[in-house]
Amino acid sequence: MAELIANKPTRELVDMAREKIVVVTLDADVTVLPTHPAFEKVEREGERGLAISYNKDRMNAGEVLAAVNAMGHGIVDVSTREADLEDVFLNLTRAANG
């Protein structure tokens, strides 16, 4: 049986997402993925890249970069990604079934 979880325009749903993603390129190959209590997920992107998902209610992009830098990683490039509709759907269904 289907259950209605949210009935809002797509843009509004995406804006509800708590998760943001910062993609960083480091000055050296990544041997160990950085960890932090506010990082939701860290994925390798190539030899020197990381995609770090974080909860925007717990930290901002500047704090993510500062944490990565404090772990001894030099950052040479940064970009951000917004959560997409799939991320929102997964978060909403996880909360409804939680």
Contacts in CASP RR format, 6 or more apart in sequence:
PFRMAT RR
TARGET T0000
AUTHOR 0000-0000-0000
METHOD contacts of the structure
MODEL  1
MAELIANKPTRELVDMAREKIVVVTLDADVTVLPTHPAFEKVEREGERGL
AISYNKDRMNAGEVLAAVNAMGHGIVDVSTREADLEDVFLNLTRAANG
3 96 0 8 1.000
5 92 0 8 1.000
5 93 0 8 1.000
5 96 0 8 1.000
6 13 0 8 1.000
6 16 0 8 1.000
6 92 0 8 1.000
8 16 0 8 1.000
10 85 0 8 1.000
13 85 0 8 1.000
13 88 0 8 1.000
13 92 0 8 1.000
14 82 0 8 1.000
14 83 0 8 1.000
14 84 0 8 1.000
14 85 0 8 1.000
14 88 0 8 1.000
16 88 0 8 1.000
17 82 0 8 1.000
17 83 0 8 1.000
17 87 0 8 1.000
17 88 0 8 1.000
17 91 0 8 1.000
18 55 0 8 1.000
18 56 0 8 1.000
18 57 0 8 1.000
18 91 0 8 1.000
19 40 0 8 1.000
19 53 0 8 1.000
19 54 0 8 1.000
19 55 0 8 1.000
19 56 0 8 1.000
19 83 0 8 1.000
19 87 0 8 1.000
19 91 0 8 1.000
20 53 0 8 1.000
20 54 0 8 1.000
20 55 0 8 1.000
20 56 0 8 1.000
20 61 0 8 1.000
20 80 0 8 1.000
20 81 0 8 1.000
20 82 0 8 1.000
20 83 0 8 1.000
21 51 0 8 1.000
21 52 0 8 1.000
21 53 0 8 1.000
21 54 0 8 1.000
21 80 0 8 1.000
21 81 0 8 1.000
21 82 0 8 1.000
21 83 0 8 1.000
22 51 0 8 1.000
22 52 0 8 1.000
22 54 0 8 1.000
22 61 0 8 1.000
22 64 0 8 1.000
22 65 0 8 1.000
22 78 0 8 1.000
22 79 0 8 1.000
22 80 0 8 1.000
22 81 0 8 1.000
23 45 0 8 1.000
23 49 0 8 1.000
23 50 0 8 1.000
23 51 0 8 1.000
23 52 0 8 1.000
23 78 0 8 1.000
23 79 0 8 1.000
23 80 0 8 1.000
23 81 0 8 1.000
24 49 0 8 1.000
24 50 0 8 1.000
24 52 0 8 1.000
24 65 0 8 1.000
24 68 0 8 1.000
24 73 0 8 1.000
24 75 0 8 1.000
24 77 0 8 1.000
24 78 0 8 1.000
25 48 0 8 1.000
25 49 0 8 1.000
25 75 0 8 1.000
25 76 0 8 1.000
25 77 0 8 1.000
25 78 0 8 1.000
26 48 0 8 1.000
26 49 0 8 1.000
26 50 0 8 1.000
26 68 0 8 1.000
26 73 0 8 1.000
26 74 0 8 1.000
26 75 0 8 1.000
26 76 0 8 1.000
27 48 0 8 1.000
27 73 0 8 1.000
27 74 0 8 1.000
27 75 0 8 1.000
27 76 0 8 1.000
28 48 0 8 1.000
28 73 0 8 1.000
28 74 0 8 1.000
29 47 0 8 1.000
29 48 0 8 1.000
30 44 0 8 1.000
30 47 0 8 1.000
30 48 0 8 1.000
30 49 0 8 1.000
30 50 0 8 1.000
30 73 0 8 1.000
33 42 0 8 1.000
33 44 0 8 1.000
33 50 0 8 1.000
34 42 0 8 1.000
34 50 0 8 1.000
34 52 0 8 1.000
34 67 0 8 1.000
34 68 0 8 1.000
34 71 0 8 1.000
34 73 0 8 1.000
35 42 0 8 1.000
36 64 0 8 1.000
36 67 0 8 1.000
38 54 0 8 1.000
38 55 0 8 1.000
38 58 0 8 1.000
38 59 0 8 1.000
38 63 0 8 1.000
38 64 0 8 1.000
38 67 0 8 1.000
39 52 0 8 1.000
39 53 0 8 1.000
39 54 0 8 1.000
39 64 0 8 1.000
39 67 0 8 1.000
40 53 0 8 1.000
40 54 0 8 1.000
40 55 0 8 1.000
41 52 0 8 1.000
41 53 0 8 1.000
42 50 0 8 1.000
42 51 0 8 1.000
42 52 0 8 1.000
42 53 0 8 1.000
43 50 0 8 1.000
43 51 0 8 1.000
43 53 0 8 1.000
44 50 0 8 1.000
45 51 0 8 1.000
50 68 0 8 1.000
51 81 0 8 1.000
52 64 0 8 1.000
52 68 0 8 1.000
54 64 0 8 1.000
59 67 0 8 1.000
61 78 0 8 1.000
61 80 0 8 1.000
65 75 0 8 1.000
65 78 0 8 1.000
68 74 0 8 1.000
68 75 0 8 1.000
69 75 0 8 1.000
END
